Each structure stands twice: as C-alpha cells, then as structure tokens.
Amino acid sequence: MGDDYETIAALPDGRLSFDLLAGSVTHSGGTSPSLWITGELHAWLSARLVKEGIPVAELQTASLDVDFRTDRIATDKKKIVSFDFQCHSVLETSEKKYEGKLVERHTYHQRVKN
C-alpha cells in the first residue's frame, strides 16, 4: 500500500471515486490513478458476494468515495505526508441502499527515499 500513498501524495487534494463493480478509480482532477487498492477492493467485494450468495447483477451501485487532504498538518512533504481521509461507501440494489462512513485523521506516510 506504500506505493498507493506515494501516488496519492502526488495528487492534488480532492476525491478518489472507486467503482467497486468495475474495479476502477478516478480522481476529482480528472485522472485515473493506478492504485493497488483498487483491484483489492474489487476482489474483496467479488469474494464477499460469492460467500453471501448474492449475484453481482443484484447490485446497481457499489462505490467508495474518499475525500482526502494533506494540508491540515504542516509537514516537510519530501519526508512525511499527513493524510486526512473521509470515506463514504454505497451498496445499492433495487430494493435497498446501504451506506457507510469513516473519518480517519492524521494517517502519516513516511516517504520513500530515492
């Protein structure tokens, strides 16, 4: 996951929108960053659906939006980056919508030294 932190640290603060059914992610700046976690989330959802006996066709939406900031705590970003994450997930069928939220503040990432 360290490579993902490096990739996210290089992006402007904003939103990562994951489509868990398609296994894709887009940044609010219009790019589609290559993140390891994207495939992991897609694989996790697929495995859970199989385990629970839920056909993937039942889901209309499976999304995760992650708003992130790196500016709330001043750091030397060449050495360490402080992330604030606000996550919102949605799983939706024709009958019901399930939502989840998580706020994670001050996740520190020690930068990879070149």
Biopython code that builds the backbone (N, CA, C, O; Angstrom):
import numpy as np
from Bio.PDB.StructureBuilder import StructureBuilder

atoms = [
    (1, "MET", "N", (0.824, -1.191, 0.000)),
    (1, "MET", "CA", (0.000, 0.000, 0.000)),
    (1, "MET", "C", (0.869, 1.256, 0.000)),
    (1, "MET", "O", (0.380, 2.341, -0.313)),
    (2, "GLY", "N", (2.133, 1.128, 0.342)),
    (2, "GLY", "CA", (3.032, 2.277, 0.355)),
    (2, "GLY", "C", (3.098, 2.975, -0.989)),
    (2, "GLY", "O", (3.164, 4.203, -1.052)),
    (3, "ASP", "N", (3.081, 2.197, -2.073)),
    (3, "ASP", "CA", (3.088, 2.803, -3.407)),
    (3, "ASP", "C", (1.827, 3.632, -3.632)),
    (3, "ASP", "O", (1.880, 4.682, -4.273)),
    (4, "ASP", "N", (0.682, 3.162, -3.104)),
    (4, "ASP", "CA", (-0.558, 3.928, -3.240)),
    (4, "ASP", "C", (-0.449, 5.261, -2.512)),
    (4, "ASP", "O", (-0.881, 6.290, -3.031)),
    (5, "TYR", "N", (0.124, 5.248, -1.314)),
    (5, "TYR", "CA", (0.302, 6.513, -0.589)),
    (5, "TYR", "C", (1.176, 7.469, -1.392)),
    (5, "TYR", "O", (0.900, 8.668, -1.448)),
    (6, "GLU", "N", (2.219, 6.947, -2.008)),
    (6, "GLU", "CA", (3.082, 7.797, -2.843)),
    (6, "GLU", "C", (2.288, 8.402, -3.996)),
    (6, "GLU", "O", (2.413, 9.590, -4.292)),
    (7, "THR", "N", (1.467, 7.573, -4.646)),
    (7, "THR", "CA", (0.664, 8.045, -5.773)),
    (7, "THR", "C", (-0.328, 9.106, -5.313)),
    (7, "THR", "O", (-0.480, 10.139, -5.966)),
    (8, "ILE", "N", (-1.003, 8.859, -4.196)),
    (8, "ILE", "CA", (-1.994, 9.806, -3.690)),
    (8, "ILE", "C", (-1.321, 11.100, -3.245)),
    (8, "ILE", "O", (-1.861, 12.186, -3.461)),
    (9, "ALA", "N", (-0.142, 10.993, -2.623)),
    (9, "ALA", "CA", (0.580, 12.187, -2.174)),
    (9, "ALA", "C", (0.944, 13.096, -3.348)),
    (9, "ALA", "O", (1.068, 14.310, -3.181)),
    (10, "ALA", "N", (1.113, 12.513, -4.526)),
    (10, "ALA", "CA", (1.471, 13.296, -5.712)),
    (10, "ALA", "C", (0.255, 13.971, -6.357)),
    (10, "ALA", "O", (0.410, 14.834, -7.220)),
    (11, "LEU", "N", (-0.942, 13.582, -5.941)),
    (11, "LEU", "CA", (-2.165, 14.159, -6.490)),
    (11, "LEU", "C", (-2.554, 15.410, -5.715)),
    (11, "LEU", "O", (-2.195, 15.552, -4.546)),
    (12, "PRO", "N", (-3.287, 16.320, -6.356)),
    (12, "PRO", "CA", (-3.844, 17.433, -5.583)),
    (12, "PRO", "C", (-4.926, 16.904, -4.638)),
    (12, "PRO", "O", (-5.605, 15.927, -4.951)),
    (13, "ASP", "N", (-5.081, 17.554, -3.484)),
    (13, "ASP", "CA", (-6.152, 17.167, -2.573)),
    (13, "ASP", "C", (-7.462, 17.126, -3.339)),
    (13, "ASP", "O", (-7.686, 17.931, -4.243)),
    (14, "GLY", "N", (-8.322, 16.190, -2.979)),
    (14, "GLY", "CA", (-9.589, 16.057, -3.696)),
    (14, "GLY", "C", (-10.299, 14.782, -3.332)),
    (14, "GLY", "O", (-10.279, 14.355, -2.178)),
    (15, "ARG", "N", (-10.930, 14.172, -4.319)),
    (15, "ARG", "CA", (-11.733, 12.972, -4.109)),
    (15, "ARG", "C", (-11.265, 11.858, -5.024)),
    (15, "ARG", "O", (-11.016, 12.062, -6.212)),
    (16, "LEU", "N", (-11.152, 10.667, -4.437)),
    (16, "LEU", "CA", (-10.960, 9.441, -5.203)),
    (16, "LEU", "C", (-12.301, 8.729, -5.224)),
    (16, "LEU", "O", (-12.868, 8.440, -4.171)),
    (17, "SER", "N", (-12.808, 8.447, -6.406)),
    (17, "SER", "CA", (-14.091, 7.759, -6.558)),
    (17, "SER", "C", (-13.843, 6.381, -7.132)),
    (17, "SER", "O", (-13.425, 6.229, -8.280)),
    (18, "PHE", "N", (-14.113, 5.369, -6.298)),
    (18, "PHE", "CA", (-13.917, 3.978, -6.689)),
    (18, "PHE", "C", (-15.244, 3.388, -7.150)),
    (18, "PHE", "O", (-16.249, 3.499, -6.448)),
    (19, "ASP", "N", (-15.254, 2.770, -8.309)),
    (19, "ASP", "CA", (-16.377, 1.961, -8.774)),
    (19, "ASP", "C", (-15.975, 0.521, -8.476)),
    (19, "ASP", "O", (-15.162, -0.061, -9.195)),
    (20, "LEU", "N", (-16.540, -0.051, -7.422)),
    (20, "LEU", "CA", (-16.114, -1.372, -6.971)),
    (20, "LEU", "C", (-16.589, -2.492, -7.886)),
    (20, "LEU", "O", (-16.006, -3.576, -7.887)),
    (21, "LEU", "N", (-17.628, -2.248, -8.655)),
    (21, "LEU", "CA", (-18.097, -3.253, -9.611)),
    (21, "LEU", "C", (-17.167, -3.324, -10.820)),
    (21, "LEU", "O", (-16.858, -4.410, -11.310)),
    (22, "ALA", "N", (-16.729, -2.171, -11.293)),
    (22, "ALA", "CA", (-15.848, -2.116, -12.461)),
    (22, "ALA", "C", (-14.383, -2.289, -12.084)),
    (22, "ALA", "O", (-13.558, -2.621, -12.936)),
    (23, "GLY", "N", (-14.050, -2.066, -10.808)),
    (23, "GLY", "CA", (-12.645, -2.139, -10.398)),
    (23, "GLY", "C", (-11.850, -0.958, -10.931)),
    (23, "GLY", "O", (-10.728, -1.121, -11.409)),
    (24, "SER", "N", (-12.443, 0.244, -10.845)),
    (24, "SER", "CA", (-11.774, 1.434, -11.373)),
    (24, "SER", "C", (-11.805, 2.564, -10.338)),
    (24, "SER", "O", (-12.584, 2.539, -9.385)),
    (25, "VAL", "N", (-10.939, 3.548, -10.554)),
    (25, "VAL", "CA", (-10.888, 4.720, -9.684)),
    (25, "VAL", "C", (-10.597, 5.953, -10.529)),
    (25, "VAL", "O", (-9.830, 5.902, -11.491)),
    (26, "THR", "N", (-11.227, 7.065, -10.149)),
    (26, "THR", "CA", (-10.929, 8.338, -10.785)),
    (26, "THR", "C", (-10.691, 9.380, -9.689)),
    (26, "THR", "O", (-11.254, 9.305, -8.597)),
    (27, "HIS", "N", (-9.848, 10.342, -10.014)),
    (27, "HIS", "CA", (-9.571, 11.458, -9.109)),
    (27, "HIS", "C", (-10.417, 12.638, -9.564)),
    (27, "HIS", "O", (-10.711, 12.780, -10.751)),
    (28, "SER", "N", (-10.808, 13.483, -8.618)),
    (28, "SER", "CA", (-11.647, 14.639, -8.946)),
    (28, "SER", "C", (-10.972, 15.578, -9.948)),
    (28, "SER", "O", (-11.643, 16.398, -10.574)),
    (29, "GLY", "N", (-9.674, 15.468, -10.100)),
    (29, "GLY", "CA", (-8.959, 16.267, -11.088)),
    (29, "GLY", "C", (-9.069, 15.719, -12.501)),
    (29, "GLY", "O", (-8.537, 16.309, -13.440)),
    (30, "GLY", "N", (-9.765, 14.581, -12.660)),
    (30, "GLY", "CA", (-9.995, 14.022, -13.992)),
    (30, "GLY", "C", (-9.065, 12.894, -14.387)),
    (30, "GLY", "O", (-9.209, 12.337, -15.476)),
    (31, "THR", "N", (-8.113, 12.542, -13.533)),
    (31, "THR", "CA", (-7.186, 11.462, -13.858)),
    (31, "THR", "C", (-7.698, 10.133, -13.305)),
    (31, "THR", "O", (-8.606, 10.095, -12.474)),
    (32, "SER", "N", (-7.103, 9.061, -13.777)),
    (32, "SER", "CA", (-7.400, 7.713, -13.278)),
    (32, "SER", "C", (-6.099, 7.121, -12.750)),
    (32, "SER", "O", (-5.393, 6.422, -13.477)),
    (33, "PRO", "N", (-5.778, 7.401, -11.477)),
    (33, "PRO", "CA", (-4.511, 6.915, -10.941)),
    (33, "PRO", "C", (-4.485, 5.391, -10.844)),
    (33, "PRO", "O", (-5.514, 4.748, -10.642)),
    (34, "SER", "N", (-3.304, 4.839, -10.992)),
    (34, "SER", "CA", (-3.121, 3.399, -10.855)),
    (34, "SER", "C", (-2.844, 3.111, -9.380)),
    (34, "SER", "O", (-1.761, 3.405, -8.873)),
    (35, "LEU", "N", (-3.840, 2.530, -8.694)),
    (35, "LEU", "CA", (-3.722, 2.219, -7.277)),
    (35, "LEU", "C", (-3.917, 0.735, -7.037)),
    (35, "LEU", "O", (-4.868, 0.142, -7.547)),
    (36, "TRP", "N", (-3.039, 0.137, -6.275)),
    (36, "TRP", "CA", (-3.123, -1.277, -5.926)),
    (36, "TRP", "C", (-4.437, -1.591, -5.223)),
    (36, "TRP", "O", (-5.044, -2.633, -5.465)),
    (37, "ILE", "N", (-4.872, -0.685, -4.350)),
    (37, "ILE", "CA", (-6.068, -0.924, -3.542)),
    (37, "ILE", "C", (-7.325, -1.067, -4.403)),
    (37, "ILE", "O", (-8.292, -1.695, -3.974)),
    (38, "THR", "N", (-7.324, -0.505, -5.585)),
    (38, "THR", "CA", (-8.485, -0.598, -6.469)),
    (38, "THR", "C", (-8.809, -2.048, -6.785)),
    (38, "THR", "O", (-9.957, -2.471, -6.651)),
    (39, "GLY", "N", (-7.814, -2.808, -7.202)),
    (39, "GLY", "CA", (-8.020, -4.227, -7.504)),
    (39, "GLY", "C", (-8.364, -5.031, -6.268)),
    (39, "GLY", "O", (-9.161, -5.967, -6.330)),
    (40, "GLU", "N", (-7.761, -4.665, -5.136)),
    (40, "GLU", "CA", (-8.040, -5.366, -3.880)),
    (40, "GLU", "C", (-9.486, -5.165, -3.439)),
    (40, "GLU", "O", (-10.134, -6.114, -2.998)),
    (41, "LEU", "N", (-9.990, -3.957, -3.552)),
    (41, "LEU", "CA", (-11.384, -3.692, -3.190)),
    (41, "LEU", "C", (-12.348, -4.434, -4.111)),
    (41, "LEU", "O", (-13.350, -4.984, -3.657)),
    (42, "HIS", "N", (-12.044, -4.445, -5.394)),
    (42, "HIS", "CA", (-12.870, -5.167, -6.365)),
    (42, "HIS", "C", (-12.885, -6.667, -6.046)),
    (42, "HIS", "O", (-13.944, -7.295, -6.049)),
    (43, "ALA", "N", (-11.707, -7.235, -5.773)),
    (43, "ALA", "CA", (-11.608, -8.662, -5.455)),
    (43, "ALA", "C", (-12.326, -8.982, -4.137)),
    (43, "ALA", "O", (-12.996, -10.009, -4.026)),
    (44, "TRP", "N", (-12.183, -8.098, -3.139)),
    (44, "TRP", "CA", (-12.845, -8.309, -1.852)),
    (44, "TRP", "C", (-14.360, -8.334, -2.034)),
    (44, "TRP", "O", (-15.030, -9.227, -1.517)),
    (45, "LEU", "N", (-14.904, -7.361, -2.763)),
    (45, "LEU", "CA", (-16.351, -7.312, -2.976)),
    (45, "LEU", "C", (-16.824, -8.556, -3.719)),
    (45, "LEU", "O", (-17.835, -9.154, -3.349)),
    (46, "SER", "N", (-16.107, -8.944, -4.753)),
    (46, "SER", "CA", (-16.482, -10.137, -5.519)),
    (46, "SER", "C", (-16.509, -11.374, -4.629)),
    (46, "SER", "O", (-17.435, -12.181, -4.715)),
    (47, "ALA", "N", (-15.505, -11.527, -3.780)),
    (47, "ALA", "CA", (-15.441, -12.682, -2.877)),
    (47, "ALA", "C", (-16.581, -12.656, -1.861)),
    (47, "ALA", "O", (-17.173, -13.693, -1.563)),
    (48, "ARG", "N", (-16.887, -11.481, -1.332)),
    (48, "ARG", "CA", (-17.990, -11.366, -0.353)),
    (48, "ARG", "C", (-19.330, -11.700, -0.993)),
    (48, "ARG", "O", (-20.167, -12.360, -0.376)),
    (49, "LEU", "N", (-19.538, -11.249, -2.223)),
    (49, "LEU", "CA", (-20.787, -11.555, -2.908)),
    (49, "LEU", "C", (-20.935, -13.061, -3.097)),
    (49, "LEU", "O", (-22.015, -13.611, -2.881)),
    (50, "VAL", "N", (-19.864, -13.723, -3.495)),
    (50, "VAL", "CA", (-19.897, -15.188, -3.663)),
    (50, "VAL", "C", (-20.184, -15.852, -2.322)),
    (50, "VAL", "O", (-21.042, -16.730, -2.231)),
    (51, "LYS", "N", (-19.472, -15.438, -1.289)),
    (51, "LYS", "CA", (-19.635, -16.022, 0.044)),
    (51, "LYS", "C", (-21.068, -15.874, 0.560)),
    (51, "LYS", "O", (-21.603, -16.787, 1.188)),
    (52, "GLU", "N", (-21.683, -14.730, 0.295)),
    (52, "GLU", "CA", (-23.042, -14.456, 0.770)),
    (52, "GLU", "C", (-24.119, -14.960, -0.194)),
    (52, "GLU", "O", (-25.310, -14.877, 0.106)),
    (53, "GLY", "N", (-23.700, -15.480, -1.350)),
    (53, "GLY", "CA", (-24.660, -15.996, -2.329)),
    (53, "GLY", "C", (-25.464, -14.904, -3.007)),
    (53, "GLY", "O", (-26.623, -15.113, -3.368)),
    (54, "ILE", "N", (-24.864, -13.758, -3.179)),
    (54, "ILE", "CA", (-25.541, -12.621, -3.811)),
    (54, "ILE", "C", (-25.018, -12.463, -5.237)),
    (54, "ILE", "O", (-23.826, -12.223, -5.432)),
    (55, "PRO", "N", (-25.885, -12.592, -6.225)),
    (55, "PRO", "CA", (-25.441, -12.386, -7.612)),
    (55, "PRO", "C", (-25.004, -10.933, -7.822)),
    (55, "PRO", "O", (-25.675, -10.007, -7.365)),
    (56, "VAL", "N", (-23.899, -10.742, -8.501)),
    (56, "VAL", "CA", (-23.390, -9.390, -8.739)),
    (56, "VAL", "C", (-24.420, -8.537, -9.477)),
    (56, "VAL", "O", (-24.449, -7.316, -9.319)),
    (57, "ALA", "N", (-25.269, -9.187, -10.289)),
    (57, "ALA", "CA", (-26.294, -8.456, -11.035)),
    (57, "ALA", "C", (-27.314, -7.789, -10.111)),
    (57, "ALA", "O", (-28.030, -6.886, -10.543)),
    (58, "GLU", "N", (-27.393, -8.211, -8.859)),
    (58, "GLU", "CA", (-28.302, -7.597, -7.887)),
    (58, "GLU", "C", (-27.868, -6.182, -7.508)),
    (58, "GLU", "O", (-28.695, -5.356, -7.123)),
    (59, "LEU", "N", (-26.591, -5.913, -7.617)),
    (59, "LEU", "CA", (-26.080, -4.599, -7.231)),
    (59, "LEU", "C", (-26.185, -3.611, -8.380)),
    (59, "LEU", "O", (-25.724, -3.873, -9.491)),
    (60, "GLN", "N", (-26.792, -2.485, -8.098)),
    (60, "GLN", "CA", (-26.848, -1.397, -9.069)),
    (60, "GLN", "C", (-25.662, -0.467, -8.882)),
    (60, "GLN", "O", (-25.144, 0.103, -9.842)),
    (61, "THR", "N", (-25.235, -0.321, -7.619)),
    (61, "THR", "CA", (-24.126, 0.559, -7.282)),
    (61, "THR", "C", (-23.276, -0.091, -6.207)),
    (61, "THR", "O", (-23.796, -0.677, -5.258)),
    (62, "ALA", "N", (-21.984, 0.016, -6.360)),
    (62, "ALA", "CA", (-21.022, -0.350, -5.315)),
    (62, "ALA", "C", (-19.891, 0.656, -5.452)),
    (62, "ALA", "O", (-19.012, 0.516, -6.302)),
    (63, "SER", "N", (-19.931, 1.674, -4.597)),
    (63, "SER", "CA", (-18.968, 2.765, -4.750)),
    (63, "SER", "C", (-18.336, 3.127, -3.417)),
    (63, "SER", "O", (-18.886, 2.871, -2.346)),
    (64, "LEU", "N", (-17.175, 3.723, -3.521)),
    (64, "LEU", "CA", (-16.459, 4.260, -2.372)),
    (64, "LEU", "C", (-15.867, 5.593, -2.796)),
    (64, "LEU", "O", (-15.072, 5.656, -3.734)),
    (65, "ASP", "N", (-16.253, 6.658, -2.105)),
    (65, "ASP", "CA", (-15.672, 7.976, -2.342)),
    (65, "ASP", "C", (-14.774, 8.308, -1.159)),
    (65, "ASP", "O", (-15.185, 8.208, -0.004)),
    (66, "VAL", "N", (-13.551, 8.701, -1.461)),
    (66, "VAL", "CA", (-12.582, 9.053, -0.430)),
    (66, "VAL", "C", (-12.118, 10.484, -0.667)),
    (66, "VAL", "O", (-11.369, 10.766, -1.603)),
    (67, "ASP", "N", (-12.576, 11.375, 0.196)),
    (67, "ASP", "CA", (-12.087, 12.755, 0.164)),
    (67, "ASP", "C", (-10.819, 12.795, 1.001)),
    (67, "ASP", "O", (-10.790, 12.279, 2.118)),
    (68, "PHE", "N", (-9.772, 13.409, 0.461)),
    (68, "PHE", "CA", (-8.520, 13.441, 1.213)),
    (68, "PHE", "C", (-7.878, 14.818, 1.150)),
    (68, "PHE", "O", (-7.996, 15.558, 0.174)),
    (69, "ARG", "N", (-7.193, 15.118, 2.246)),
    (69, "ARG", "CA", (-6.433, 16.364, 2.376)),
    (69, "ARG", "C", (-5.055, 16.012, 2.919)),
    (69, "ARG", "O", (-4.892, 15.065, 3.688)),
    (70, "THR", "N", (-4.082, 16.787, 2.505)),
    (70, "THR", "CA", (-2.722, 16.602, 3.018)),
    (70, "THR", "C", (-2.179, 17.888, 3.620)),
    (70, "THR", "O", (-0.994, 17.974, 3.942)),
    (71, "ASP", "N", (-3.047, 18.894, 3.774)),
    (71, "ASP", "CA", (-2.571, 20.210, 4.193)),
    (71, "ASP", "C", (-2.966, 20.615, 5.609)),
    (71, "ASP", "O", (-2.606, 21.708, 6.048)),
    (72, "ARG", "N", (-3.690, 19.776, 6.331)),
    (72, "ARG", "CA", (-4.175, 20.182, 7.645)),
    (72, "ARG", "C", (-3.060, 20.271, 8.675)),
    (72, "ARG", "O", (-3.101, 21.116, 9.569)),
    (73, "ILE", "N", (-2.066, 19.400, 8.552)),
    (73, "ILE", "CA", (-0.904, 19.447, 9.432)),
    (73, "ILE", "C", (0.308, 19.733, 8.562)),
    (73, "ILE", "O", (0.590, 18.999, 7.615)),
    (74, "ALA", "N", (1.015, 20.792, 8.882)),
    (74, "ALA", "CA", (2.196, 21.152, 8.099)),
    (74, "ALA", "C", (3.312, 20.140, 8.336)),
    (74, "ALA", "O", (3.688, 19.871, 9.477)),
    (75, "THR", "N", (3.831, 19.590, 7.258)),
    (75, "THR", "CA", (4.960, 18.662, 7.327)),
    (75, "THR", "C", (5.914, 18.989, 6.188)),
    (75, "THR", "O", (5.559, 19.707, 5.254)),
    (76, "ASP", "N", (7.107, 18.466, 6.272)),
    (76, "ASP", "CA", (8.038, 18.519, 5.151)),
    (76, "ASP", "C", (7.616, 17.386, 4.225)),
    (76, "ASP", "O", (7.999, 16.235, 4.438)),
    (77, "LYS", "N", (6.831, 17.703, 3.200)),
    (77, "LYS", "CA", (6.237, 16.668, 2.357)),
    (77, "LYS", "C", (7.259, 15.852, 1.576)),
    (77, "LYS", "O", (6.906, 14.840, 0.970)),
    (78, "LYS", "N", (8.511, 16.273, 1.581)),
    (78, "LYS", "CA", (9.545, 15.446, 0.961)),
    (78, "LYS", "C", (9.860, 14.248, 1.852)),
    (78, "LYS", "O", (10.390, 13.243, 1.379)),
    (79, "LYS", "N", (9.535, 14.353, 3.143)),
    (79, "LYS", "CA", (9.858, 13.287, 4.096)),
    (79, "LYS", "C", (8.630, 12.565, 4.631)),
    (79, "LYS", "O", (8.640, 11.344, 4.785)),
    (80, "ILE", "N", (7.575, 13.319, 4.915)),
    (80, "ILE", "CA", (6.391, 12.723, 5.528)),
    (80, "ILE", "C", (5.150, 13.480, 5.076)),
    (80, "ILE", "O", (5.180, 14.698, 4.898)),
    (81, "VAL", "N", (4.060, 12.742, 4.895)),
    (81, "VAL", "CA", (2.802, 13.341, 4.472)),
    (81, "VAL", "C", (1.732, 12.932, 5.475)),
    (81, "VAL", "O", (1.632, 11.765, 5.853)),
    (82, "SER", "N", (0.944, 13.898, 5.897)),
    (82, "SER", "CA", (-0.188, 13.641, 6.776)),
    (82, "SER", "C", (-1.452, 13.614, 5.926)),
    (82, "SER", "O", (-1.757, 14.576, 5.222)),
    (83, "PHE", "N", (-2.177, 12.517, 5.996)),
    (83, "PHE", "CA", (-3.422, 12.378, 5.244)),
    (83, "PHE", "C", (-4.611, 12.467, 6.185)),
    (83, "PHE", "O", (-4.577, 11.922, 7.288)),
    (84, "ASP", "N", (-5.644, 13.141, 5.762)),
    (84, "ASP", "CA", (-6.958, 13.093, 6.390)),
    (84, "ASP", "C", (-7.881, 12.463, 5.350)),
    (84, "ASP", "O", (-7.984, 12.952, 4.224)),
    (85, "PHE", "N", (-8.543, 11.387, 5.730)),
    (85, "PHE", "CA", (-9.452, 10.689, 4.828)),
    (85, "PHE", "C", (-10.878, 10.761, 5.357)),
    (85, "PHE", "O", (-11.117, 10.563, 6.548)),
    (86, "GLN", "N", (-11.821, 11.042, 4.468)),
    (86, "GLN", "CA", (-13.244, 10.935, 4.772)),
    (86, "GLN", "C", (-13.840, 10.013, 3.717)),
    (86, "GLN", "O", (-13.847, 10.327, 2.527)),
    (87, "CYS", "N", (-14.334, 8.881, 4.172)),
    (87, "CYS", "CA", (-14.811, 7.838, 3.256)),
    (87, "CYS", "C", (-16.328, 7.700, 3.331)),
    (87, "CYS", "O", (-16.930, 7.804, 4.400)),
    (88, "HIS", "N", (-16.926, 7.464, 2.174)),
    (88, "HIS", "CA", (-18.363, 7.232, 2.080)),
    (88, "HIS", "C", (-18.583, 6.102, 1.082)),
    (88, "HIS", "O", (-18.204, 6.209, -0.085)),
    (89, "SER", "N", (-19.197, 5.022, 1.550)),
    (89, "SER", "CA", (-19.442, 3.878, 0.670)),
    (89, "SER", "C", (-20.938, 3.680, 0.469)),
    (89, "SER", "O", (-21.747, 3.997, 1.341)),
    (90, "VAL", "N", (-21.289, 3.146, -0.704)),
    (90, "VAL", "CA", (-22.684, 2.879, -1.038)),
    (90, "VAL", "C", (-22.767, 1.534, -1.747)),
    (90, "VAL", "O", (-22.056, 1.278, -2.719)),
    (91, "LEU", "N", (-23.646, 0.690, -1.242)),
    (91, "LEU", "CA", (-24.050, -0.535, -1.937)),
    (91, "LEU", "C", (-25.549, -0.397, -2.141)),
    (91, "LEU", "O", (-26.293, -0.157, -1.190)),
    (92, "GLU", "N", (-25.993, -0.550, -3.394)),
    (92, "GLU", "CA", (-27.400, -0.312, -3.677)),
    (92, "GLU", "C", (-27.966, -1.388, -4.585)),
    (92, "GLU", "O", (-27.373, -1.746, -5.602)),
    (93, "THR", "N", (-29.137, -1.900, -4.191)),
    (93, "THR", "CA", (-29.898, -2.828, -5.015)),
    (93, "THR", "C", (-31.191, -2.119, -5.408)),
    (93, "THR", "O", (-31.403, -0.961, -5.050)),
    (94, "SER", "N", (-32.033, -2.803, -6.127)),
    (94, "SER", "CA", (-33.320, -2.211, -6.495)),
    (94, "SER", "C", (-34.223, -2.047, -5.279)),
    (94, "SER", "O", (-35.188, -1.284, -5.311)),
    (95, "GLU", "N", (-33.899, -2.776, -4.197)),
    (95, "GLU", "CA", (-34.761, -2.752, -3.012)),
    (95, "GLU", "C", (-34.224, -1.919, -1.855)),
    (95, "GLU", "O", (-35.003, -1.407, -1.051)),
    (96, "LYS", "N", (-32.902, -1.778, -1.761)),
    (96, "LYS", "CA", (-32.351, -1.129, -0.582)),
    (96, "LYS", "C", (-31.006, -0.480, -0.888)),
    (96, "LYS", "O", (-30.277, -0.882, -1.795)),
    (97, "LYS", "N", (-30.713, 0.544, -0.088)),
    (97, "LYS", "CA", (-29.436, 1.250, -0.203)),
    (97, "LYS", "C", (-28.725, 1.168, 1.146)),
    (97, "LYS", "O", (-29.303, 1.487, 2.186)),
    (98, "TYR", "N", (-27.473, 0.741, 1.114)),
    (98, "TYR", "CA", (-26.657, 0.634, 2.316)),
    (98, "TYR", "C", (-25.522, 1.648, 2.205)),
    (98, "TYR", "O", (-24.847, 1.726, 1.179)),
    (99, "GLU", "N", (-25.320, 2.422, 3.267)),
    (99, "GLU", "CA", (-24.268, 3.429, 3.260)),
    (99, "GLU", "C", (-23.392, 3.287, 4.494)),
    (99, "GLU", "O", (-23.851, 2.887, 5.564)),
    (100, "GLY", "N", (-22.123, 3.626, 4.320)),
    (100, "GLY", "CA", (-21.188, 3.626, 5.427)),
    (100, "GLY", "C", (-20.282, 4.838, 5.351)),
    (100, "GLY", "O", (-19.994, 5.350, 4.269)),
    (101, "LYS", "N", (-19.834, 5.295, 6.518)),
    (101, "LYS", "CA", (-18.931, 6.453, 6.568)),
    (101, "LYS", "C", (-17.803, 6.163, 7.548)),
    (101, "LYS", "O", (-17.992, 5.484, 8.557)),
    (102, "LEU", "N", (-16.635, 6.691, 7.231)),
    (102, "LEU", "CA", (-15.466, 6.571, 8.093)),
    (102, "LEU", "C", (-14.626, 7.825, 7.923)),
    (102, "LEU", "O", (-14.375, 8.274, 6.805)),
    (103, "VAL", "N", (-14.198, 8.378, 9.036)),
    (103, "VAL", "CA", (-13.275, 9.515, 9.011)),
    (103, "VAL", "C", (-12.001, 9.063, 9.693)),
    (103, "VAL", "O", (-12.023, 8.600, 10.834)),
    (104, "GLU", "N", (-10.898, 9.200, 8.990)),
    (104, "GLU", "CA", (-9.592, 8.834, 9.544)),
    (104, "GLU", "C", (-8.689, 10.054, 9.413)),
    (104, "GLU", "O", (-8.406, 10.523, 8.310)),
    (105, "ARG", "N", (-8.252, 10.545, 10.538)),
    (105, "ARG", "CA", (-7.417, 11.744, 10.551)),
    (105, "ARG", "C", (-5.986, 11.381, 10.915)),
    (105, "ARG", "O", (-5.741, 10.449, 11.681)),
    (106, "HIS", "N", (-5.073, 12.111, 10.370)),
    (106, "HIS", "CA", (-3.650, 12.012, 10.716)),
    (106, "HIS", "C", (-3.041, 10.650, 10.432)),
    (106, "HIS", "O", (-2.367, 10.085, 11.293)),
    (107, "THR", "N", (-3.261, 10.128, 9.270)),
    (107, "THR", "CA", (-2.542, 8.943, 8.844)),
    (107, "THR", "C", (-1.243, 9.424, 8.220)),
    (107, "THR", "O", (-1.253, 10.113, 7.200)),
    (108, "TYR", "N", (-0.138, 9.062, 8.829)),
    (108, "TYR", "CA", (1.163, 9.543, 8.363)),
    (108, "TYR", "C", (1.805, 8.523, 7.428)),
    (108, "TYR", "O", (1.708, 7.312, 7.629)),
    (109, "HIS", "N", (2.450, 9.044, 6.423)),
    (109, "HIS", "CA", (3.168, 8.192, 5.477)),
    (109, "HIS", "C", (4.600, 8.693, 5.367)),
    (109, "HIS", "O", (4.849, 9.820, 4.938)),
    (110, "GLN", "N", (5.523, 7.850, 5.754)),
    (110, "GLN", "CA", (6.960, 8.165, 5.604)),
    (110, "GLN", "C", (7.302, 7.980, 4.136)),
    (110, "GLN", "O", (7.109, 6.899, 3.580)),
    (111, "ARG", "N", (7.806, 9.022, 3.515)),
    (111, "ARG", "CA", (8.092, 8.989, 2.077)),
    (111, "ARG", "C", (9.220, 8.023, 1.772)),
    (111, "ARG", "O", (10.147, 7.849, 2.564)),
    (112, "VAL", "N", (9.123, 7.409, 0.626)),
    (112, "VAL", "CA", (10.170, 6.523, 0.131)),
    (112, "VAL", "C", (11.366, 7.370, -0.271)),
    (112, "VAL", "O", (11.223, 8.351, -1.001)),
    (113, "LYS", "N", (12.526, 6.997, 0.198)),
    (113, "LYS", "CA", (13.725, 7.754, -0.136)),
    (113, "LYS", "C", (14.329, 7.204, -1.416)),
    (113, "LYS", "O", (14.485, 5.993, -1.573)),
    (114, "ASN", "N", (14.661, 8.093, -2.315)),
    (114, "ASN", "CA", (15.284, 7.687, -3.583)),
    (114, "ASN", "C", (16.781, 7.821, -3.513)),
    (114, "ASN", "O", (17.473, 7.525, -4.487)),
]
sb = StructureBuilder()
sb.init_structure("model")
sb.init_model(0)
sb.init_chain("A")
sb.init_seg("    ")
for serial, (resi, resn, name, xyz) in enumerate(atoms, 1):
    if name == "N":
        sb.init_residue(resn, " ", resi, " ")
    sb.init_atom(name, np.array(xyz, "f"), 0.0, 1.0, " ", f" {name:<3s}", serial, name[0])
structure = sb.get_structure()
